[in-house]
Amino acid sequence: MPIIIDGWNFIRNRCSDISDDACDALESARALMLYLADFQKNHNDPITVVFDSAREFLDVGHKGSAKLKMVPAKDADSYIKRFIEKIPDRQRRNVRVVSSDKEIFYYAKSLYAVPIRCEDFWEKLKSDGRSRGEFEEDEDRS
């Protein structure tokens, strides 16, 4: 089941282990990609993370793959909507859309995709993955 995530909405969710208040926003994006890479060690779902970015490239140092890619978009909401629309009707029930933005959540639902609130997906990540402290230890070793 493909997963598409509204990046900044997900990072800034109240259940997030990532805070971008005290650090550079790119550090927050890097931390999210670490979480998702770890999550994919036990899951085969392809994940697309969409970030609102005025720049052509979001310089997080993440090398995209078929299973985990990051997309900078001028408007993440529009990108997510187009992503859902491009999926054939019969296959939309297999697409999970992670966002707590009500407009995106209900748009996905109206097109028969599976909307997931950010806090629910954070709980899934936390239960399947590692704690934030373990990610920080990995970054220190690099």
C-alpha positions as MATLAB code, in Angstrom:
seq = 'MPIIIDGWNFIRNRCSDISDDACDALESARALMLYLADFQKNHNDPITVVFDSAREFLDVGHKGSAKLKMVPAKDADSYIKRFIEKIPDRQRRNVRVVSSDKEIFYYAKSLYAVPIRCEDFWEKLKSDGRSRGEFEEDEDRS';
ca = [
       0.000    0.000    0.000;
       1.625    3.288   -1.002;
       1.820    5.981    1.676;
       1.996    9.715    0.971;
       2.855   12.037    3.857;
       2.334   15.777    4.234;
       5.866   16.396    5.566;
       5.667   19.640    7.552;
       2.178   18.814    8.805;
       3.522   15.497   10.089;
       6.652   16.963   11.714;
       4.706   19.743   13.450;
       2.012   17.439   14.817;
       1.532   17.475   18.599;
       2.501   13.753   18.792;
       5.721   14.259   16.865;
       9.046   13.321   18.428;
      10.666   15.864   16.115;
      10.779   19.517   17.046;
      11.746   22.119   14.499;
      11.366   25.029   16.928;
      14.961   25.153   18.120;
      16.752   23.769   15.074;
      16.970   24.257   11.364;
      13.889   22.929    9.571;
      16.153   20.809    7.366;
      17.368   18.961   10.477;
      13.728   18.112   11.231;
      13.267   16.800    7.701;
      16.424   14.683    8.062;
      15.150   13.237   11.335;
      11.826   12.336    9.724;
      13.574   10.561    6.871;
      15.569    8.546    9.458;
      12.359    7.524   11.177;
      10.796    6.448    7.894;
      13.895    4.587    6.692;
      13.869    2.652    9.958;
      10.130    1.977    9.602;
      10.700    0.546    6.135;
      13.088   -2.074    7.450;
       9.978   -3.973    8.570;
       7.480   -2.755    5.949;
       7.401   -2.903    2.165;
       5.151    0.083    1.634;
       6.547    2.728   -0.721;
       6.523    6.120    1.011;
       6.476    9.576   -0.558;
       7.051   12.545    1.754;
       5.961   15.896    0.328;
       7.389   19.119    1.749;
       6.291   22.655    0.929;
       9.511   24.139   -0.401;
      10.173   27.217   -2.477;
      13.484   25.688   -3.511;
      13.821   23.244   -6.369;
      15.611   20.796   -4.083;
      15.236   20.256   -0.380;
      18.839   19.712    0.689;
      18.506   17.029    3.365;
      21.078   14.633    2.029;
      18.506   11.882    1.558;
      19.040    9.798   -1.538;
      15.626    8.832   -2.811;
      14.712    5.298   -3.715;
      11.669    3.578   -5.151;
      10.595    2.776   -1.591;
      11.287    6.104    0.127;
      11.340    9.393   -1.696;
      11.106   13.005   -0.728;
       9.414   15.549   -2.955;
       9.765   19.319   -2.564;
       6.649   21.026   -3.924;
       5.557   24.644   -4.066;
       2.227   23.488   -2.640;
       2.257   20.122   -0.859;
      -1.540   19.998   -0.618;
      -1.963   20.358   -4.387;
       0.728   17.746   -4.995;
      -0.995   15.270   -2.651;
      -4.364   15.858   -4.327;
      -2.868   15.272   -7.794;
      -1.080   12.149   -6.498;
      -4.414   10.706   -5.329;
      -6.226   11.701   -8.526;
      -3.629    9.968  -10.726;
      -4.203    6.607   -9.024;
      -6.820    4.539  -10.900;
     -10.160    4.441   -9.069;
      -9.942    0.763   -8.143;
      -6.482    1.159   -6.635;
      -7.172    4.270   -4.513;
      -8.384    2.152   -1.591;
      -4.775    1.016   -1.284;
      -3.336    4.536   -0.926;
      -2.771    5.864    2.593;
      -2.641    9.637    2.988;
      -1.016   10.889    6.199;
      -2.104   14.407    7.135;
      -4.025   16.124    9.893;
      -4.955   18.929    7.516;
      -8.745   18.588    7.421;
      -8.987   19.576    3.764;
      -6.500   16.891    2.672;
      -7.952   14.309    5.076;
     -11.499   14.693    3.743;
     -10.352   15.057    0.141;
      -8.561   11.703    0.373;
     -11.615   10.165    1.982;
     -13.915   11.536   -0.744;
     -11.765    9.827   -3.393;
     -11.771    6.537   -1.449;
      -8.122    6.704   -0.405;
      -7.355    5.843    3.236;
      -6.711    9.020    5.240;
      -4.629    8.638    8.407;
      -4.244   11.399   10.966;
      -0.654   12.314   11.785;
      -0.994   11.337   15.440;
      -2.153    7.849   14.444;
       0.783    7.346   12.090;
       3.197    8.695   14.727;
       1.899    6.041   17.109;
       2.531    3.403   14.436;
       6.066    4.689   13.867;
       6.807    4.772   17.576;
       5.497    1.282   18.180;
       7.345   -0.182   15.165;
      10.498    1.911   15.268;
      13.087    3.191   17.663;
      12.929    5.997   20.163;
      14.168    9.469   19.246;
      17.216    9.032   21.489;
      18.445    6.115   19.404;
      18.312    8.271   16.264;
      20.363   10.967   17.960;
      22.966    8.360   18.950;
      23.206    7.220   15.304;
      23.692   10.813   14.148;
      26.488   11.308   16.714;
      28.319    8.248   15.363;
      28.256    9.582   11.792;
];
